[in-house]
Amino acid sequence: MARIDIYFRFHLLALLALMTVLSPGRANDGENQTNVIRQSLQEQLAIGESLSIQPQPDWSLLRQVYANYDYRPLWHTPFGQLAEAGTALKQYIQDVAGAGLEPALYQADNFSHLLDNQPQQLAREDLLLTDGFLRLARHLAEGQLDPAAVDPLWKIPMERIDSARLLDQAVIGLNPVSVLESLNPRNHGYQALLRALSDYRRIASEGGWSPLPEAPLLRPGEQHGLVPLLRQRLRTTGHFDAPSPATDVLTYDPDLQQAVERFQQAHGLKQDGIIGPQTRAALNVSVEQRIAQIESNLERWRWLPQQLGDRYILVNIGGYLVQLVEHDKVRLESRSIIGRPMRYTPSFSARATHLVLNPTWTVPRRIAVEDLLPAQRRDSEYLLRKNIQIQQREGDQWVSQDPAMIDWGAFNRNNFPFRLQQSPGDGNSLGRIKFHMPNPYAIYLHDTPAKGLFSHPVRDFSSGCVRVEGIQDLARQLLVSEPETISLFSDRLASRQSSYFKLPQPIDVYLVYFTAWIDPDTGVQFRPDIYDLDRPLMLSLRQLSPSQDKQFAHRETEPVSIAN
């Protein structure tokens, strides 16, 4: 790596020297100007921390970088003019809001203060551009925040970059924009969410929307004075696109009902067309708060590895969805059930290598003592009906016990010597299939016998594992379409005997907490922050901004009181 860095810097210095000798008449002038700027660079680097610059540059890194380049300006010609690469970088930084970032974080606001071509100003501009590049490279590739500091449930390892090494590539290639563009997450989900951010910022610039006033439940077919306001509210976000009625404008008509149901679907609400407490609350979330929600989820995308693979499973925890993604396209999507807030599903990654067909469920101790023990105390037949075997260690073996012979009232969370195992069958809590994906959290994708729960719009019912609707379809997709493999899979599944079934190709599984994303068919989706992870992320992102007059990012929505 050191040899490559020396190679880059040698060629850069050679290029700068060549620029001064091509025109002997101007060579001395150019070299003199460069030397004056170099001297100013050294002076400003020496006293950097005392300079009034916000945000404060990373002076330690800048000193290292410019020392490696013999304190020559990186973005200016020998005659003190901003080079083409410097101009492109400056423009990219000023336009970086399109990437969901705040330009001021990368010194954009300070560029406008550099109004003349004095050596001190030129040196300052060079320093600011370099600092902006280094910081922007890190933020595009790693995110603006360390997830460990703002999200205790984020367990996906961070991929770190060498921003100084990337700077070498940008300088020697004279194309900093290309280097920065290569760091943007390439995933379609990220790019689509960026476009939604642009749409919502436009809505905000046009005044956003007005909240709906308090009113009784509003049902399709009824008349009410807030109907025109409701129609306008939904038109603003693109959910209502029919012509407004010329007469009878106060009637809640079928066109408006369809728009309300589209809105309810996009916000994870029951699609009944009724304007009740939950629908009204979602309608009254401000555009600023929605922008902050989108920005927070863009940050989560940046925390992910840049390369997720050609084929992977994405579990959208906040959206209760499981997707099989191939070449950046969703090939299969299923509803899911995730952990409730007290038994959350963390964001982590694992690799699925096998399927467990007709699995045996060894009950986690927490579930055994907090859920099953109280149920058994209330009903002495409970474990028997659930086909759960009780075992107790004797020596180095687990020995089956008769539940009727156990005084269950004598045991508690601190005194529970039993292991509970549920045999394979239709009532097994893991259903018929479990994805074997080793991880330190004992969380898996699996089937469930309680299929009726998938019809609920909010599906946080599990103790951490992810239950997948139609998991057999997902399993068959992963078996490639080899008739013999699928036939063997079907036979083993039908046998009702527990067995491991090796996947022809292991597949990475990413479990990520998203509360805003794009559905290709229905557009931007928002979900309630059930784990309360958006709020600290929004606040931390806001605090990053050097300008404190930002109008959004963490404005709470006022609670809405609604008469029924």
Sequence and secondary structure as in RCSB ss.txt:
>XXXX:A:sequence
MARIDIYFRFHLLALLALMTVLSPGRANDGENQTNVIRQSLQEQLAIGESLSIQPQPDWSLLRQVYANYDYRPLW
HTPFGQLAEAGTALKQYIQDVAGAGLEPALYQADNFSHLLDNQPQQLAREDLLLTDGFLRLARHLAEGQLDPAAV
DPLWKIPMERIDSARLLDQAVIGLNPVSVLESLNPRNHGYQALLRALSDYRRIASEGGWSPLPEAPLLRPGEQHG
LVPLLRQRLRTTGHFDAPSPATDVLTYDPDLQQAVERFQQAHGLKQDGIIGPQTRAALNVSVEQRIAQIESNLER
WRWLPQQLGDRYILVNIGGYLVQLVEHDKVRLESRSIIGRPMRYTPSFSARATHLVLNPTWTVPRRIAVEDLLPA
QRRDSEYLLRKNIQIQQREGDQWVSQDPAMIDWGAFNRNNFPFRLQQSPGDGNSLGRIKFHMPNPYAIYLHDTPA
KGLFSHPVRDFSSGCVRVEGIQDLARQLLVSEPETISLFSDRLASRQSSYFKLPQPIDVYLVYFTAWIDPDTGVQ
FRPDIYDLDRPLMLSLRQLSPSQDKQFAHRETEPVSIAN
>XXXX:A:secstr
 HHHHHHHHHHHHHHHHHHHHSSHHHHHHHHHHHHHHHHHHHHHHHTGGGS  SS   HHHHHHHHHHTTT  SS
B TTS B HHHHHHHHHHHTGGGGTS GGGGTHHHHTT  S  HHHHHHHHHHHHHHHHHHHHHHHH SS HHHH
 TTB S      HHHHHHHHHHHT HHHHHHTTS   HHHHHHHHHHHHHHHHHHTT        S B TT B T
THHHHHHHHHHTTS  S   SS TTB  HHHHHHHHHHHHHTT   S  B HHHHHHHTS HHHHHHHHHHHHHH
HHHS S   SEEEEEETTTTEEEEEETTEEEEEEEEE B GGG   BEEEEEEEEEES  EE  HHHIIIIIHHH
HHH TTHHHHTTEEEEEEETTEEEEE GGGS GGG BTTB  EEEEE SSTT TTTTEEEE   TT   EE  S 
GGGGGSSS   BSSSEEETTHHHHHHHHTTT HHHHHHHHHHHHHT  EEEEEEEEEEEEEE  SEEEETTTEEE
E   TTS HHHHHHHHHHH S TT   SS          
